[in-house]
Amino acid sequence: MQRSFTYKKILTGLVLVISFGLYQSLSSIYLLFPPMLGVLFFYFMQALNKEDLPKLVLVLVLLLIFEAEKDFLLFSSLVYFTFIYRFVIPRLGIMISCKVCLKVLLINLAYLGYVLFSYILAQVLWVELPSFDWHIFYYMFLEFFLVLSI
């Protein structure tokens, strides 16, 4: 019995979601595993640039897993990434022509900007402040090398 092409995509997406959920659980236990926020940001941008709806839905599910595991507000990363993609990245793309420099800046923007956005959101909504530590800089360093291959 042969499987159709769409069935393989659904199966691949399901395997990716399950494996990412397991990886996020491990990254909460072992702090040396980066949470892949920068990589998800680049896949989010890639899906929007190519107008690939299945890939965008997959990235959104992975972002929800990230938020649930790290105790962030629901859809906060989606709102932040959409804001950055819509208003900041077009201007950065015009000002910076170096692709590697732009990737470094976008990884920094994904992490440090999301930290700032989470703090502002927590203050506005009067919820508990999210906890961040110095590992963010380590994560940015590791994910820069992962994003270079994207």
C-alpha positions in Angstrom: 0.0 0.0 0.0 1.5 3.3 -1.0 1.1 6.5 0.9 0.2 9.7 -0.8 2.6 12.8 -0.8 0.4 14.8 1.6 0.2 11.9 4.1 4.1 11.9 4.2 4.1 15.6 5.0 1.6 15.2 7.8 3.6 12.3 9.2 6.8 14.2 9.0 5.3 17.3 10.7 3.9 15.1 13.5 7.3 13.5 14.1 8.9 16.9 14.1 6.3 18.2 16.7 6.8 15.2 19.0 10.6 15.4 18.7 10.6 19.1 19.4 8.4 18.6 22.4 10.9 16.1 23.8 13.8 18.4 23.0 12.1 21.3 24.8 11.6 19.1 27.8 15.3 18.1 27.8 16.3 21.8 27.3 14.4 22.6 30.5 16.4 19.9 32.4 19.8 20.5 30.8 20.5 24.2 30.5 23.2 23.7 27.9 20.6 22.8 25.3 19.3 26.0 23.6 15.5 26.4 23.4 15.8 27.1 19.6 13.9 30.5 19.7 16.2 32.0 17.1 15.9 29.0 14.8 12.1 29.1 15.1 12.3 32.8 14.3 14.2 32.1 11.1 11.8 29.4 10.1 8.9 31.8 10.8 10.4 34.4 8.5 11.1 31.8 5.9 7.6 30.5 5.9 6.2 34.0 5.6 8.6 35.0 2.8 7.7 31.9 0.8 4.0 32.0 1.8 4.2 28.4 2.9 1.1 27.9 5.0 1.8 24.3 6.2 5.3 25.3 7.3 3.9 28.4 9.1 1.3 26.3 11.0 4.1 23.9 12.0 6.3 26.7 13.3 3.3 28.2 15.2 2.7 24.8 16.9 6.4 24.6 17.8 6.2 28.2 19.2 3.3 27.1 21.3 5.2 24.2 22.6 8.1 26.5 23.4 5.8 28.9 25.3 4.2 26.2 27.2 7.4 24.6 28.3 9.1 27.9 29.3 6.0 29.3 31.0 5.5 32.3 28.8 2.2 33.9 27.9 0.2 32.2 25.2 0.9 33.6 21.7 3.4 36.2 23.0 6.2 34.9 20.8 3.8 34.9 17.8 2.8 38.5 18.5 6.5 39.5 19.0 7.7 37.7 15.8 4.9 39.2 13.7 5.7 42.7 15.0 9.4 42.3 14.3 8.8 40.8 10.9 6.3 43.5 9.9 8.0 46.6 11.2 11.7 46.0 12.0 13.1 43.5 9.5 12.2 45.4 6.3 14.2 48.4 7.6 17.1 46.3 8.7 17.2 44.6 5.3 17.5 48.0 3.7 20.2 49.2 6.0 22.4 46.1 6.3 23.6 44.3 3.2 25.9 41.7 4.9 23.9 38.5 5.3 26.0 37.1 8.2 25.8 40.4 10.0 22.0 40.5 9.5 21.7 36.9 10.9 23.7 37.9 14.0 21.5 40.9 14.5 18.3 39.0 14.0 19.4 36.2 16.5 20.1 39.0 19.1 16.9 40.7 18.3 14.9 37.4 18.6 16.3 36.6 22.1 17.0 40.0 23.7 13.9 41.6 22.1 11.7 38.8 23.3 13.1 39.1 26.8 12.3 42.8 26.8 8.9 42.2 25.2 8.1 39.6 27.9 9.0 42.0 30.7 6.9 44.8 29.2 4.0 42.4 28.7 4.3 41.1 32.2 4.3 44.7 33.6 1.3 45.7 31.5 -0.8 42.6 32.3 0.3 42.4 36.0 1.5 38.8 35.7 4.5 37.2 37.1 7.8 38.2 35.5 9.5 35.5 33.4 12.9 34.3 34.6 15.9 34.8 32.4 19.6 34.3 33.1 23.0 34.6 31.5 22.4 31.4 29.5 20.6 33.5 26.9 24.0 34.7 25.5 25.2 31.1 25.3 22.0 30.2 23.4 22.5 33.1 21.0 26.0 32.0 20.3 25.0 28.4 19.6 22.0 29.2 17.5 24.0 31.6 15.4 25.9 28.6 14.0 22.7 26.7 13.5 21.1 29.6 11.6 24.1 29.9 9.3 23.1 26.7 7.7 19.5 27.9 7.1 
